Every structure is written in C-alpha cells, then in structure tokens.
Amino acid sequence: MRAITVVPGRPDSLRLVPDFPEPANDEGAILVEALAVGICGTDHEIIGGGHGEPPPGCHTLVLGHESLGRVIADPSGTLHPGDLVAGIVRHPDPVPCANCAMDEWDMCRNERYTEHGIKGLPGFARDRWRIGPKFAIGLDPALERVGVLVEPTSVLAKAWDHIDRIGARAVWQPQTVLVTGAGPIGLLAALLATQRGHTVHVLDRAVGGRKPALAGALGAAYHTGSVSELDFAPDVILECTGAPAVVLEVMCKVAPTGIVCLAGVSTGGRTIDFDAGALNRDLVLENNVVFGSVNANRRHWDLAAEALTTADPGWLDSLITRRVPVGSYAEAYTSADDDIKVVLEFGD
C-alpha cells in the first residue's frame, strides 16, 4: 500500500512509501479506498518541519487531512460499499475536556485532541484508510470530483455558525459581507455567504487570472488594493489571508455592531506600527466583535456537505486548479503561482 509520509520536524523528509502497512483495525470500523486528498498550507508547514506530530510510537506521519474516499466495507452498517465518504480530521481528547465531551471537539480546551495527518493520527494520503462511524461523512454521489473540498468548507460552515450565534446577541440583519483573500478558503467563504443571500465582496491582490472570474461567477464583486480604500463598511468580514496588515485593516473597517471572523492563520514574527488605542475605542463604542475560528465538529461537516451538494458543481470543480497522480507526489506538494486548490489523486 502506498502512503505519503514525513518525519515531523525534519524538513525535506517527504516520501512516497510503496509498502506502507495496511490500516490497523483500531483506527475505525469503516475501511475506505482513497480517491484523493487536498493539499493546503498546513501540509506545507509540516513538510517544512515547522509543524506536525506522529502517532505514539512512530517517527513518521502520514500526511493528508482533506480526504475523499469510497467505502470498501462497513460492518457497522452506517455506510455501504461504494459510498463516497470524507473523514473528519479532529478527534476528541481522551480525558475529555468539557467541550470534547459534548462533541464540540473543535473547541477543545486542553489541546489533547488528535488530528488525522497533523497531530497524533495517520492521515488520509494512503491507498486505504479506516475511520470510525462517528467521524465518517457520507457524501452525495454528485460530489465524486469535488468532495475533497468538504474539509475546508467545514471550517467556513463553523465560521458562519459562530457568526450567527454572535449576531443573535441583538437585532441584527447583516446584508454586506467582505471576504479578504481569494484562495480556496476565501472563495468557499464567499460561496457560503452568497448561499445565505448576502451581498458579497471579495478582495485579493490578484488582478487577473482565475480568482476574479470565480468570484464573479458567484455574483460577488471583486476588488484589489487595500481594505481601507473600499467605499463601504461591511456588516460581516471573513479575513482569510492571515496577513497582519489586512487583519488590522478589517478590524478598523467593519460596520457598527459588525462581526469580524479571523479564519486565516498568521505566521508571526512581524511587527507593525499601529494605533491600538484608536482601534480599541472603535471596537468598544461600536459594539464590534472580532473572533478566531479554526477546525470544525460533526455538525459543521454535515453543513459543509449540504452546501457543496447545492452548489454549482462546475464552479466547485474550477476551484481545483491541479489534479496530480500520486506517483507525481513531489509535483503536487510544490506550489505554483496560479494554484488555488491542488489535489493528489489516488484513484485510477
């Protein structure tokens, strides 16, 4: 069995192992044939040696947390052979904390959770994998080419779930949404915003290529330049770049009683001369909320699968700018300037 592995903490240890062991039964009752895994910034961080943790007793980690597979066997009866399935990435900690005990493992408080392909659990970048019924998301057959997008979409489904919860603190009728960043997370954030009937704006540095067209196909207005140059104040902002300057700009731009969701992760190590007092004054006097969101629980995965099922399949397929066979794995993990979403394909 083939598997893509790294040695966490060791840069340039990415390997295709041709004779990796079959998945152990204790990984889960459902046996799955891998079809594809998506590649994101987290994978690149792990490959670069800055992140990642192997399973106990191992020195290597199987990569891949954005999964798509087909059920081979499910003795639990939850799914059936031939069904499309995605595996939930995060599993609750064994203690568990109060949130994990209530299946809100995306909000784990003691950080003892595990994550496929990231922290303490083998990933999905192997010919076959196993998953427990509780962590298996059955997908509509129509998602065969794009079901690998369920994981990143679940992150945005969680973001919108929390935006709704925060907005319920008062009478709140948001109309205008700004998404900063037109990568896969940003464009999927825009998709969910348009599905909710909002007026959507997308801001990115790219002045041409696929990104403006993909935003326009959703009915979203596309902008370049800086946030401060926009001539409107959004009710909701989803910041998906992690760029420190943009993070600060969106907090200053949101409308009164508005909500800013930070969905991009900054690398750190950069300081900016900034008037924090003025920002504090605006946030307090305008009752604004800024919060961070990462990962997702089962509820959000189900919402993500539903959102993708109702989306234009051609538009979703256009998000995947490269499909690379597993034999050319090194090419898949090498970034290109015009990439949006790169997918490593295991199926024939």
WOGI-V692265 format. One record per residue. N is the residue number from 1. PSI is psi in whole degrees, -180 to 180 (* if undefined). Layout:
BEGIN
[[N	PSI] [N	PSI]]
END
This chain:
BEGIN
[[1	135] [2	147] [3	145] [4	120] [5	159] [6	163] [7	105] [8	137] [9	-6] [10	104] [11	150] [12	31] [13	12] [14	129] [15	150] [16	111] [17	119] [18	-19] [19	47] [20	146] [21	150] [22	152] [23	137] [24	148] [25	-30] [26	-3] [27	-22] [28	157] [29	-28] [30	121] [31	130] [32	138] [33	124] [34	136] [35	-42] [36	158] [37	142] [38	155] [39	134] [40	-177] [41	-33] [42	-42] [43	-43] [44	-36] [45	-42] [46	-45] [47	-35] [48	-5] [49	7] [50	2] [51	169] [52	147] [53	124] [54	164] [55	156] [56	134] [57	1] [58	156] [59	-10] [60	157] [61	128] [62	127] [63	176] [64	106] [65	-10] [66	102] [67	156] [68	129] [69	178] [70	132] [71	128] [72	-47] [73	144] [74	90] [75	-16] [76	-17] [77	5] [78	-45] [79	178] [80	153] [81	134] [82	-17] [83	143] [84	144] [85	147] [86	148] [87	129] [88	137] [89	-52] [90	139] [91	148] [92	158] [93	158] [94	-7] [95	-52] [96	170] [97	174] [98	-39] [99	-44] [100	-34] [101	-22] [102	20] [103	23] [104	55] [105	-15] [106	-15] [107	29] [108	135] [109	-21] [110	2] [111	26] [112	10] [113	165] [114	159] [115	130] [116	127] [117	4] [118	-53] [119	99] [120	-3] [121	139] [122	146] [123	-169] [124	3] [125	65] [126	159] [127	-35] [128	144] [129	164] [130	153] [131	146] [132	151] [133	-36] [134	-23] [135	15] [136	126] [137	107] [138	137] [139	151] [140	140] [141	-24] [142	-13] [143	19] [144	-36] [145	-19] [146	4] [147	-19] [148	-14] [149	-2] [150	-41] [151	-55] [152	-33] [153	-33] [154	-33] [155	-39] [156	-32] [157	-39] [158	-44] [159	-46] [160	-35] [161	-44] [162	-33] [163	-45] [164	-42] [165	-42] [166	-43] [167	-25] [168	-1] [169	-19] [170	178] [171	118] [172	120] [173	77] [174	142] [175	-42] [176	130] [177	134] [178	131] [179	123] [180	123] [181	128] [182	36] [183	-169] [184	-40] [185	-46] [186	-44] [187	-36] [188	-34] [189	-41] [190	-38] [191	-50] [192	-34] [193	-41] [194	-34] [195	-24] [196	-3] [197	13] [198	158] [199	121] [200	137] [201	139] [202	131] [203	131] [204	163] [205	-26] [206	129] [207	-10] [208	-169] [209	-153] [210	-33] [211	-50] [212	-38] [213	-41] [214	-41] [215	-44] [216	-35] [217	-23] [218	-11] [219	11] [220	147] [221	138] [222	134] [223	150] [224	178] [225	-154] [226	160] [227	-39] [228	-21] [229	-12] [230	143] [231	27] [232	160] [233	110] [234	147] [235	-34] [236	136] [237	128] [238	110] [239	113] [240	14] [241	-35] [242	2] [243	123] [244	-43] [245	-39] [246	-39] [247	-46] [248	-40] [249	-42] [250	-33] [251	-28] [252	-18] [253	-22] [254	148] [255	162] [256	141] [257	18] [258	171] [259	132] [260	122] [261	122] [262	106] [263	-6] [264	149] [265	123] [266	153] [267	-22] [268	176] [269	8] [270	134] [271	149] [272	134] [273	116] [274	144] [275	86] [276	-31] [277	-41] [278	-40] [279	-46] [280	-44] [281	-47] [282	-45] [283	-42] [284	-51] [285	-22] [286	7] [287	39] [288	159] [289	133] [290	126] [291	158] [292	152] [293	133] [294	153] [295	-174] [296	154] [297	-177] [298	-40] [299	-42] [300	-36] [301	-41] [302	-40] [303	-38] [304	-44] [305	-39] [306	-43] [307	-42] [308	-36] [309	-32] [310	-5] [311	165] [312	116] [313	-32] [314	-40] [315	-44] [316	-43] [317	-32] [318	-22] [319	-29] [320	101] [321	-18] [322	134] [323	115] [324	130] [325	152] [326	-28] [327	-21] [328	39] [329	-37] [330	-36] [331	-40] [332	-36] [333	10] [334	118] [335	146] [336	153] [337	-35] [338	14] [339	140] [340	-66] [341	127] [342	136] [343	133] [344	121] [345	129] [346	-29] [347	161] [348	*]]
END
